[in-house]
């Protein structure tokens, strides 16, 4: 379909925020019925660009033309009326409302509830996205939530469908089914703007790709004729060190989890069900799984935020399951949760203060209840130096750091305390490629020094890179634990729960 | 002690009158909180409604005009809360407390010349047929119009939230203002409308106190009714039906304990006076302890489109 007419023409779009230029003079065309990739690292300006197309942000300068007519949506409503629909990365859904109510909220003129439920069933059957309109969204899995968003868009017969990082919450099998749905849509004439930083996906799916770096367009190319390496170089613009793994021999069991069951403290969370595993000295256990399958709860149970029966978690043979976080930290069990602002770090406190919050006991930053400021500042500076955190100094508020820099700081803060057991959730989420490599290297170095490490992540490539053994969480249960060497993508997908009752689209193209 | 002195027909009839101010304020505040805004200024808006309603009714001779003026005055006052919290992003808790202080002070100033005067009273309706039924008629069908307005308002709020598109959008804004904004809904405008409605309801509740329940103006006459309304919204798990239960329970026990005091019950007066608060809280906590609490997920969180 690459020769067909242009649907959306983007010319010289520019948008600046105080201090940063998010997009600078970006131009490219999207043709009718093509799958067009928008590729770039975090912070390259992909999100701002699609927000301008969807009417959430007004460009400073530049023009857009849709089907030959000038296109300048003042709000998402106008964009939807023109046939532009969007599936968000962080789903724009309402937990307490039902599927049908959520879909009605995204439509201009929703039909009566009964007709809407019927339409939802029709569309979901046609495109292989089974969904019950009466269910409350808070109880749905991440993949099901995405279906809600996609169906909401499809009910409006869009001419351009924008998808922002749609596969980050799916198993490999679910990704394949999603791609089938997207290919059918494209064959029916719907153009798709597909945002991602996963190169192989783009090579498998997209007709054209536009690459952004630091807000500027680097190139538009045909991904099937370009190697992943070339795409990566255009995207990153520099080379970075590959992660090195030392040869290792594992020691004694340091962390033992036996029959761990715990109820989620969160109303819509996932409870842990009978999880057992052991991690030996020098070993990295990788835990994969689609988001929301018990990852947060597992980290909380290991760090002490959720306490359990004492013998459910043992450290060097001592039961610690009933201990709260502080004694566990003192003993050497350190952890870094997924959400860096608000969970791993207090946003409005300085880096020094944030360092004290977890390192006070192990680094001796406190004396009889009084804080030792010089020592604390020195420790924060040590973390900043060792992990190359770009910040004016340790007195800066955590909120002021970019996501990647703060991530380096919260990981570094734990690593610099020489943990005996280290548990980390999504260590490189939203971090650029070079920093991600540095963080992974730090994790491997930690294991090489004899610590037991648990890495929870949704990035399978990352787990394959750092982990010795792999397991997946699915609805709060843990799969078998398998050595990473020799594991195939299909096997991993099945461990993650397979395709979660999705089916391939039934449309005849 | 003489329980025979307590007339059940009069008891039920005065229960409805006693509960109406709290019911009006609580149903308004429920709408505000459903949209994700916590307005702690209910007490201040009620007493503003009480004094403005009293003054206007006294000067015009029309209680209905008094109610209209009270609703408008309290709603305008609530808009100041709305502008501060929604546009200028001030802290909702502090601003709400400030609104209560402003309302108490302002009403004392306005009401000073009117203390001890008698307001024109609102006619009791005598609903044909239903009002003629013995026992039940005097209990339920011979009240003034505002009693029925308050119940109709609860029914209207319930149906709007459950069945209409506007109600759905309002609930959505209260659940997740970021998601609602991403879909293109005007979060701030919808919240301002909810705040305005909540203010008007509080004003009606206040005017009912000064024009029907008491009926005269005394400084600080709401005496915590606004706080009770706020508590009832929470304990009723943000459900319209339970708000009626809570308000009528509170009103009923208030009337009952006064009757018991008059009848000379052998219970300490302090305990009797505290009983409406204690029993209302115990009952509503028991109801809400069973299932989900249903607090709107964005309740009290500030919203700005840039985040």
Interface residues (C-beta under 8 A of the other chain):
Chain A: X55 X56 X75 X76 X77 X80 X88 X91 X92 X93 X94 X95 X96 X97 X101 X104 X105 X106 X110 X267
Chain B: X165 X168 X169 X171 X172 X175 X176 X178 X179 X180 X182 X183 X184 X185 X292 X294 X296 X297
